[in-house]
Amino acid sequence: QVQLVESGGGLVQAGGSLRLSCAASGRTLSRNAMGWFRQAPGKEREIVASISWSGTTTYYADSRKGRFAISRDNAKNMMYLQMNSLKPEDTAVYYCAAKGGPVASGNRYDYDYWGQGTQVTVSS
């Protein structure tokens, strides 16, 4: 059984930065692609970024390109999301997820394991 736990969320002013972390336990995820998703109130869960098992391939939703950076440390079973130049529209619950396979994907239905989420609130 895989457990994913997010941390690093909080309240930040527009233009600020946050770094989210995802800690995996239960088994190593070094052969699994992982991703960050987010869900704002009244909206569907959407992809933020995804990363392949090796970290060499990444995928970003268009609106996050250039502002967000996804990375992972397989030795520590960790994944990260550096978020810069945050905007009020980035306010959401951010979820960490892991796929059953190694290829990065922006499709939430490809993911088998999910964390409980961490709240990110960006004030204007």
Disulfide bonds with the S-S distance in Angstrom:
Cys22-Cys96 1.89
